[in-house]
């Protein structure tokens, strides 16, 4: 088992395709990686999460490694593979930086209090 750490705002399904009898590409296999980083969770008192984790099996991880879109997200620093969930917080440190300015994250009352203190 492995953990996929994602800093993407929405869930992402990484898929492989095969041709059916008529030569049309159809979905073969897929793995959904949880998103939600920087998105305010409705009804949540804890605010927004900086990252999301998804547990995947060895077979799913091997499938993900064959999908170009997944590899591009890893290369760009939006997704990372870690061995255990305890490593997720440490893994996030080296990933793409997300701030309210580049994600459109909703400001919280804490942001306004901090801004007011900075102005004083």
N, C-alpha and C positions, 0 to 999 in steps of 0.2 A: 504494500500500500504506500501511496505517496500523497502529498498535499499539493494542490495547485493554488498559489496565491495570486489573486487578481486585483488589479487596481482599475479595472474597467467599470464603467457606470452601470452596465446592464449585463444580464446573463448572455453568454455566447455559446452557440452550438457549433462545434467543429465537426465536419462531416466528411465522409468519403462516399463516392458514387460509383455505380457500375451501370453498364448498358443492359437494358432488358432485351427480350427477343426481337423487338422492333428497332433496336439500335438507339433508343432514347435513354439518356442518363437518368437514373433514379437513385434515391437515397439508399445507401448500403448500410453504413454504420455511422454512429454519431455519439459524441460525448458533450454534455452540457456542463459548462464551467460557470459557477455562480458569480454574479457581479453585484453591484450596489455600492461600490466605493464612492464616497462623496455625495451620496443620495440620502436625503432625509427620509427616514423610515416612518411612515404614517403611524401615529400613536406611540412612537418610541420616545421615552424620556431621556435616553442616553445620547440623543443627537445622531450624528452621522458616523459611519464607519470609514476608516481609512483604507480598508482592504476587505476582501471576501476570500474565504477558503472553500475548496472542494476536495473531498477525498476521492481518489481514483485508484482502480486496481492496476496491477502490472500490465495487464492486457490493454486496458484503456490508455495507459501512459505510452505504451509502444505504438498504439494507433495514433495518438496525438502527435508523436514525433514524426509521423509520416505526412502530416497535414501542413502544407506551406503557410496557411494563415496563422496557425498556432505558432509555428517557428518564427514568423515575422513578429508576432506579439511578444514572444520571449526575447527576441533580438532587440526590440524597441523598448523593453523594460516594463511592459504593462502586465506581463504574466511571468511567474517564476515557479519552478518545481522545487519543492523541499521535501525532506524525508518525513518530518513530523510536524504536527500543528504547533508545537512549542517553538519551532524554528520560524514560524510565520512572521512574528513581530520583528525578528532580527532580519529576515529576508526583505521586508518592506523597505528597510533603510536604504538599500542600494537600487531601488526601483525608480521609475519615472516619478518626478515630483508632482504632486497634485495640490493645488491651492484654490481658494475660492475664486481667484481671478481666472485660472485656466480651466476650471471645471464647471463654473456657474453654480457652485454649491451655495445653498441658501444660507444667509447670515443668521446667526443665532443671537439671543440677548447677550451672551458672553462677548461676542464680537463688538457690540456697541459699548459695553462697559469698558472693554479694553481700549477702544478708540477714545473714549471720554477721558480715561486716565492718562493716555498718551498726550492729549491736548493740554492737560493741566500742568 
